[in-house]
């Protein structure tokens, strides 16, 4: 149960908090962009089965690969892409936490 709340809490509550704390003047737009980070899960459609509770997304799905994570980090530097980089890295953080439960690290 803790795994579920942490994973989905990071996916949905952290973006709302980040939008409120760092993008308050543009809260609505920032909130939508940060929540849109969930779009990375579209790569799950390439897997069989599409969803597996016992599978770690990091390094398995293309948009959760290490090269992609490096790209999301680079998106933090240009001002125009910073919020998208943040959105994608929040998504990756949620999945890293989920993977840590699978590996018994939590």
ChimeraX attribute file (.defattr): number of C-alpha atoms within 10 A of each C-alpha:
attribute: neighborCount
match mode: 1-to-1
recipient: residues
	/A:1	6
	/A:2	9
	/A:3	15
	/A:4	11
	/A:5	10
	/A:6	16
	/A:7	20
	/A:8	15
	/A:9	13
	/A:10	20
	/A:11	23
	/A:12	20
	/A:13	12
	/A:14	19
	/A:15	24
	/A:16	19
	/A:17	16
	/A:18	18
	/A:19	22
	/A:20	16
	/A:21	11
	/A:22	11
	/A:23	16
	/A:24	14
	/A:25	11
	/A:26	11
	/A:27	17
	/A:28	13
	/A:29	13
	/A:30	22
	/A:31	22
	/A:32	14
	/A:33	18
	/A:34	26
	/A:35	22
	/A:36	17
	/A:37	22
	/A:38	16
	/A:39	12
	/A:40	16
	/A:41	14
	/A:42	12
	/A:43	15
	/A:44	18
	/A:45	11
	/A:46	10
	/A:47	12
	/A:48	8
	/A:49	8
	/A:50	10
	/A:51	11
	/A:52	11
	/A:53	8
	/A:54	11
	/A:55	11
	/A:56	19
	/A:57	22
	/A:58	18
	/A:59	13
	/A:60	14
	/A:61	19
	/A:62	19
	/A:63	21
	/A:64	22
	/A:65	15
	/A:66	14
	/A:67	12
	/A:68	15
	/A:69	19
	/A:70	12
	/A:71	14
	/A:72	21
	/A:73	16
	/A:74	13
	/A:75	19
	/A:76	18
	/A:77	12
	/A:78	10
	/A:79	9
	/A:80	10
	/A:81	13
	/A:82	15
	/A:83	21
	/A:84	21
	/A:85	23
	/A:86	20
	/A:87	28
	/A:88	28
	/A:89	21
	/A:90	22
	/A:91	27
	/A:92	24
	/A:93	16
	/A:94	19
	/A:95	21
	/A:96	17
	/A:97	17
	/A:98	24
	/A:99	20
	/A:100	13
	/A:101	17
	/A:102	15
	/A:103	10
	/A:104	7
	/A:105	8
	/A:106	11
